[in-house]
Amino acid sequence: MNAQTRNITQSPSFSQNLQNGRLWTSQGRHPVAFAVVRLVVAAWLVALGSILCAHGYRWGALIFSAALVHVVLAARLLKSGRAA
């Protein structure tokens, strides 16, 4: 059995991704999985920020901005996953 290899595209190597600034290439392969992970991290950050604010640590509110970044990046991953 010989498989055709002329139409198969290879993914770039780690060193090529490092040079191009794309270390996490698997985000392109599994965008939904990475989006779910980002949303879970965002939920954890919201819970942590709420606990810190409830105990009087005002700097805990800054953690909400990190959670927002994760939500925005998850939305971008899902949007790019639908376009591909």
BANU-517914 format. One record per residue: residue number from 1; residue in three letters; x, y, z of N, C-alpha, C in turn. Coordinates in Angstrom, 2 decimals. Last residue first. Example, Ala and Ser with C-alpha at 12.3 -4.5 7.8 and 13.67 -1.06 7.14 Angstrom:
+-----+---------+---------+---------+---------+---------+---------+---------+---------+---------+---------+
! num ! residuo !      nu !      nv !      nw !     cau !     cav !     caw !      cu !      cv !      cw !
+-----+---------+---------+---------+---------+---------+---------+---------+---------+---------+---------+
!   2 !     SER !   12.85 !   -2.25 !    7.08 !   13.67 !   -1.06 !    7.14 !   12.90 !    0.03 !    7.87 !
!   1 !     ALA !   13.19 !   -5.69 !    7.80 !   12.30 !   -4.50 !    7.80 !   13.20 !   -3.30 !    7.80 !
+-----+---------+---------+---------+---------+---------+---------+---------+---------+---------+---------+
//
This chain:
+-----+---------+---------+---------+---------+---------+---------+---------+---------+---------+---------+
! num ! residuo !      nu !      nv !      nw !     cau !     cav !     caw !      cu !      cv !      cw !
+-----+---------+---------+---------+---------+---------+---------+---------+---------+---------+---------+
!  84 !     ALA !  -11.95 !   28.39 !    9.92 !  -11.05 !   27.43 !    9.26 !  -11.77 !   26.25 !    8.65 !
!  83 !     ALA !  -13.90 !   29.76 !   11.24 !  -13.50 !   30.27 !    9.93 !  -12.65 !   29.25 !    9.18 !
!  82 !     ARG !  -14.11 !   28.49 !   13.67 !  -15.25 !   28.40 !   12.75 !  -14.85 !   28.83 !   11.34 !
!  81 !     GLY !  -11.68 !   29.19 !   14.81 !  -11.97 !   27.79 !   14.58 !  -13.13 !   27.59 !   13.63 !
!  80 !     SER !  -11.91 !   31.90 !   15.15 !  -10.96 !   31.42 !   14.14 !  -11.19 !   29.95 !   13.84 !
!  79 !     LYS !  -13.82 !   31.86 !   17.21 !  -14.12 !   32.53 !   15.95 !  -13.19 !   32.05 !   14.84 !
!  78 !     LEU !  -12.43 !   30.56 !   19.22 !  -13.64 !   29.95 !   18.69 !  -14.02 !   30.56 !   17.34 !
!  77 !     LEU !  -10.35 !   32.41 !   19.62 !  -10.06 !   31.05 !   19.21 !  -11.27 !   30.37 !   18.60 !
!  76 !     ARG !  -11.81 !   34.64 !   20.48 !  -11.05 !   34.72 !   19.23 !  -10.69 !   33.33 !   18.72 !
!  75 !     ALA !  -12.80 !   33.65 !   22.89 !  -13.73 !   34.01 !   21.83 !  -13.03 !   34.10 !   20.48 !
!  74 !     ALA !  -10.39 !   33.36 !   24.26 !  -11.20 !   32.17 !   23.98 !  -12.20 !   32.46 !   22.86 !
!  73 !     LEU !   -9.63 !   36.04 !   24.47 !   -8.81 !   35.13 !   23.68 !   -9.56 !   33.84 !   23.35 !
!  72 !     VAL !  -11.70 !   36.95 !   26.16 !  -11.54 !   37.52 !   24.82 !  -10.72 !   36.59 !   23.93 !
!  71 !     VAL !  -11.16 !   35.42 !   28.46 !  -12.45 !   35.29 !   27.77 !  -12.35 !   35.82 !   26.35 !
!  70 !     HIS !   -8.60 !   36.33 !   29.15 !   -8.81 !   34.92 !   28.80 !  -10.12 !   34.71 !   28.06 !
!  69 !     VAL !   -9.18 !   39.00 !   29.74 !   -8.25 !   38.68 !   28.65 !   -8.44 !   37.23 !   28.20 !
!  68 !     LEU !  -10.80 !   38.65 !   31.98 !  -11.37 !   39.22 !   30.76 !  -10.48 !   38.93 !   29.56 !
!  67 !     ALA !   -8.94 !   37.73 !   33.81 !  -10.03 !   36.85 !   33.40 !  -10.67 !   37.35 !   32.11 !
!  66 !     ALA !   -7.43 !   40.04 !   34.08 !   -6.79 !   38.85 !   33.51 !   -7.85 !   37.85 !   33.05 !
!  65 !     SER !   -9.35 !   41.63 !   35.32 !   -8.87 !   42.02 !   33.99 !   -8.15 !   40.84 !   33.31 !
!  64 !     PHE !   -9.65 !   40.38 !   37.76 !  -10.77 !   40.35 !   36.82 !  -10.33 !   40.75 !   35.42 !
!  63 !     ILE !   -7.40 !   41.02 !   39.12 !   -7.46 !   39.67 !   38.57 !   -8.62 !   39.55 !   37.58 !
!  62 !     LEU !   -7.90 !   43.45 !   40.22 !   -7.05 !   43.41 !   39.03 !   -7.09 !   42.03 !   38.35 !
!  61 !     ALA !   -9.23 !   42.92 !   42.55 !  -10.03 !   43.35 !   41.40 !   -9.21 !   43.35 !   40.11 !
!  60 !     GLY !   -7.30 !   42.48 !   44.40 !   -7.93 !   41.30 !   43.81 !   -8.80 !   41.65 !   42.61 !
!  59 !     TRP !   -6.65 !   44.80 !   45.57 !   -5.89 !   44.45 !   44.37 !   -6.43 !   43.18 !   43.70 !
!  58 !     ARG !   -8.14 !   44.81 !   47.90 !   -8.65 !   45.54 !   46.73 !   -7.90 !   45.21 !   45.45 !
!  57 !     TYR !   -8.98 !   42.57 !   50.11 !   -7.81 !   42.85 !   49.27 !   -8.29 !   43.51 !   47.97 !
!  56 !     GLY !  -11.17 !   41.78 !   51.60 !  -10.64 !   43.13 !   51.77 !   -9.39 !   43.45 !   50.97 !
!  55 !     HIS !  -12.39 !   39.43 !   51.07 !  -11.55 !   39.48 !   52.27 !  -10.82 !   40.81 !   52.43 !
!  54 !     ALA !  -13.59 !   39.92 !   48.66 !  -14.46 !   39.69 !   49.82 !  -13.66 !   39.76 !   51.13 !
!  53 !     CYS !  -11.40 !   39.99 !   46.96 !  -12.14 !   41.23 !   47.22 !  -13.04 !   41.10 !   48.45 !
!  52 !     LEU !  -10.69 !   37.26 !   47.03 !   -9.76 !   38.28 !   47.52 !  -10.47 !   39.59 !   47.83 !
!  51 !     ILE !  -12.99 !   36.11 !   45.90 !  -12.57 !   35.74 !   47.26 !  -11.65 !   36.81 !   47.84 !
!  50 !     SER !  -12.94 !   37.28 !   43.36 !  -14.08 !   37.51 !   44.26 !  -13.72 !   37.20 !   45.70 !
!  49 !     GLY !  -10.56 !   36.26 !   42.31 !  -10.72 !   37.70 !   42.50 !  -11.86 !   38.03 !   43.45 !
!  48 !     LEU !  -11.27 !   33.52 !   42.24 !  -10.15 !   33.98 !   43.07 !  -10.25 !   35.48 !   43.34 !
!  47 !     ALA !  -13.38 !   33.59 !   40.38 !  -13.61 !   33.09 !   41.74 !  -12.52 !   33.59 !   42.69 !
!  46 !     VAL !  -12.00 !   34.59 !   38.16 !  -13.14 !   35.35 !   38.71 !  -13.42 !   34.90 !   40.14 !
!  45 !     LEU !  -10.16 !   32.53 !   37.78 !   -9.68 !   33.86 !   38.11 !  -10.80 !   34.74 !   38.68 !
!  44 !     TRP !  -11.88 !   30.41 !   37.11 !  -11.05 !   30.32 !   38.31 !  -10.56 !   31.71 !   38.73 !
!  43 !     ALA !  -12.88 !   31.40 !   34.69 !  -13.79 !   31.17 !   35.82 !  -13.03 !   31.08 !   37.13 !
!  42 !     ALA !  -10.51 !   31.41 !   33.19 !  -11.21 !   32.67 !   33.47 !  -12.17 !   32.52 !   34.64 !
!  41 !     VAL !  -10.01 !   28.67 !   33.06 !   -9.05 !   29.55 !   33.76 !   -9.71 !   30.87 !   34.10 !
!  40 !     VAL !  -12.22 !   27.98 !   31.51 !  -12.09 !   27.42 !   32.86 !  -11.11 !   28.26 !   33.68 !
!  39 !     LEU !  -11.58 !   29.34 !   29.17 !  -12.79 !   29.71 !   29.91 !  -12.77 !   29.16 !   31.33 !
!  38 !     ARG !   -9.26 !   28.00 !   28.36 !   -9.19 !   29.43 !   28.69 !  -10.41 !   29.88 !   29.49 !
!  37 !     VAL !  -10.36 !   25.48 !   27.87 !   -9.35 !   25.63 !   28.92 !   -9.26 !   27.10 !   29.33 !
!  36 !     VAL !  -12.01 !   26.15 !   25.72 !  -12.61 !   25.64 !   26.95 !  -11.63 !   25.79 !   28.11 !
!  35 !     ALA !  -10.06 !   26.87 !   23.85 !  -11.03 !   27.87 !   24.29 !  -11.69 !   27.43 !   25.60 !
!  34 !     PHE !   -8.77 !   24.45 !   23.45 !   -8.03 !   25.53 !   24.08 !   -8.97 !   26.63 !   24.56 !
!  33 !     ALA !  -10.89 !   23.07 !   22.22 !  -10.30 !   22.57 !   23.47 !   -9.55 !   23.68 !   24.19 !
!  32 !     VAL !  -11.27 !   24.61 !   19.93 !  -12.35 !   24.48 !   20.91 !  -11.81 !   24.01 !   22.25 !
!  31 !     PRO !   -8.89 !   24.37 !   18.43 !   -9.27 !   25.66 !   19.02 !  -10.36 !   25.55 !   20.07 !
!  30 !     HIS !   -6.68 !   22.50 !   17.63 !   -7.79 !   22.19 !   18.54 !   -8.29 !   23.48 !   19.19 !
!  29 !     ARG !   -4.87 !   23.68 !   15.86 !   -5.39 !   22.35 !   15.58 !   -6.62 !   22.01 !   16.41 !
!  28 !     GLY !   -4.18 !   26.10 !   16.92 !   -4.77 !   26.08 !   15.60 !   -5.39 !   24.75 !   15.26 !
!  27 !     GLN !   -3.04 !   25.28 !   19.24 !   -4.25 !   26.07 !   19.34 !   -4.95 !   26.13 !   17.99 !
!  26 !     SER !   -0.69 !   24.14 !   18.52 !   -1.81 !   23.23 !   18.69 !   -3.11 !   23.99 !   18.92 !
!  25 !     THR !    1.20 !   26.11 !   18.56 !    0.55 !   25.81 !   17.29 !   -0.63 !   24.88 !   17.45 !
!  24 !     TRP !    2.51 !   28.07 !   20.41 !    1.38 !   27.19 !   20.72 !    0.61 !   26.88 !   19.46 !
!  23 !     LEU !    4.43 !   29.75 !   19.32 !    4.84 !   28.59 !   20.11 !    3.70 !   27.60 !   20.31 !
!  22 !     ARG !    5.11 !   31.68 !   17.01 !    3.90 !   30.88 !   17.25 !    4.29 !   29.62 !   18.01 !
!  21 !     GLY !    7.25 !   33.15 !   16.09 !    6.52 !   33.65 !   17.24 !    5.24 !   32.89 !   17.54 !
!  20 !     ASN !    8.87 !   32.17 !   14.17 !    7.73 !   32.95 !   13.71 !    6.89 !   33.49 !   14.86 !
!  19 !     GLN !   10.69 !   30.71 !   15.66 !   11.18 !   31.84 !   14.89 !   10.04 !   32.75 !   14.45 !
!  18 !     LEU !    8.99 !   28.75 !   16.65 !    9.70 !   29.62 !   17.58 !   10.19 !   30.87 !   16.87 !
!  17 !     ASN !    8.22 !   27.46 !   14.33 !    7.21 !   28.19 !   15.10 !    7.86 !   29.15 !   16.09 !
!  16 !     GLN !   10.69 !   26.35 !   13.66 !   10.07 !   27.30 !   12.75 !    9.00 !   28.11 !   13.48 !
!  15 !     SER !   11.07 !   24.64 !   15.84 !   12.01 !   25.75 !   15.64 !   11.44 !   26.78 !   14.66 !
!  14 !     PHE !    8.95 !   22.83 !   15.48 !    9.00 !   23.67 !   16.68 !    9.91 !   24.87 !   16.47 !
!  13 !     SER !    7.81 !   22.91 !   12.02 !    8.52 !   22.34 !   13.16 !    8.52 !   23.32 !   14.33 !
!  12 !     PRO !    4.53 !   23.07 !   10.51 !    5.88 !   23.59 !   10.75 !    6.50 !   22.98 !   12.00 !
!  11 !     SER !    2.97 !   20.19 !    9.05 !    2.94 !   21.30 !    9.98 !    4.37 !   21.78 !   10.23 !
!  10 !     GLN !    2.68 !   19.47 !    5.58 !    3.28 !   19.20 !    6.88 !    3.16 !   20.44 !    7.76 !
!   9 !     THR !    0.12 !   18.39 !    3.48 !    0.90 !   19.52 !    3.98 !    1.43 !   19.18 !    5.36 !
!   8 !     ILE !   -0.26 !   16.27 !    0.77 !   -0.21 !   16.35 !    2.23 !    0.66 !   17.53 !    2.63 !
!   7 !     ASN !   -0.20 !   15.74 !   -1.88 !   -1.16 !   16.75 !   -1.42 !   -1.17 !   16.91 !    0.09 !
!   6 !     ARG !    1.69 !   13.70 !   -2.30 !    1.90 !   14.99 !   -2.95 !    0.94 !   16.08 !   -2.47 !
!   5 !     THR !    1.45 !   11.19 !   -1.35 !    2.04 !   12.19 !   -0.46 !    2.15 !   13.55 !   -1.10 !
!   4 !     GLN !   -0.58 !    8.36 !   -1.21 !   -0.17 !    9.53 !   -1.97 !    0.35 !   10.59 !   -1.00 !
!   3 !     ALA !    0.70 !    5.28 !   -0.04 !   -0.17 !    6.44 !    0.15 !    0.34 !    7.59 !   -0.70 !
!   2 !     ASN !    0.74 !    2.00 !   -1.02 !    1.47 !    3.27 !   -1.10 !    0.48 !    4.41 !   -0.99 !
!   1 !     MET !    0.82 !   -1.18 !    0.00 !    0.00 !    0.00 !    0.00 !    0.86 !    1.25 !    0.00 !
+-----+---------+---------+---------+---------+---------+---------+---------+---------+---------+---------+
//
